[in-house]
Amino acid sequence: MTLVIRNVAIDWFGHSSFKIRAEGRNIYIDPYILPDFTQPADLILVTHEHYDHFAVQNIKKLAKPETIVILPQACATSSDYTELARAKIKTHLVNPDSKIAFGNIEIEAMPAYNVGKPYHPAGRGVGYVLIFGRIKVYHAGDTDNIPEMAKLAKLELDAAFLPIGGQYTMNEEEAAEAVRVIMPKIAVPMHYGKITGGDPYKFERLVGLASKVKVF
């Protein structure tokens, strides 16, 4: 079921994989999971170098000559990045806090990392804020509830995609606390059920009235 916010259509394919249709463009985030039929991508965003996010074969399926892949600097040392170069797919490397524009779409990379866990060190992965005119969407990437999220509250986000699987990211309780910090209009749980556990309905109960929760 597609989540529609004004002229922005959002589909979740599972894990951390999303498609956003906005401004006449197809935008994919972490396309590790794809349905059988997918439209070519105008823009692909990768949050970090792990295989379940930087899925190079799926990126190659989605790419057309004009497609741009945005990904953090840490991905540039991987063999998958070399494979994109061999396939002549255009890339743009970012750091946390990088800001770029893609047509009328504004994109800001945000820090994404673990606290007290070794899986995602600070400075390697990112989340993304995407601004489509008045609509603002945040994909957190693989992260814990980190202090940098506090500044997102002032953006009055329309939607925030937050991991809930635990172990490698926030669990349901931690993600619900992040909702209370970020204060999005809609909170969307992700990164559960494929590689990790996680119960989206437990997350929904814990969020309570803080935000509307959309479970796909």
Buried (B, 14 or more C-beta within 10 A) or exposed (E): EEBEBEEBBBBBBBBBBBBBBBBEBBBBBBBBBBEEEBEEBBBBBBBBBBEBBBBBEBBBEBBEEEBBBBBBBBBEEBEBBEBBEEEEBEBBBBEBEBEEEBEEBBBBBBBBBBEEEEBBEBBBBBBBBBBBEEBBBBBBBBBBBBEBBEEBEEBEBBBBBBBBBBEBBBBBBBBBBBBBBBBBEBBBBBBBBBBBEBBBEBBBEBBEEBBEBBEB
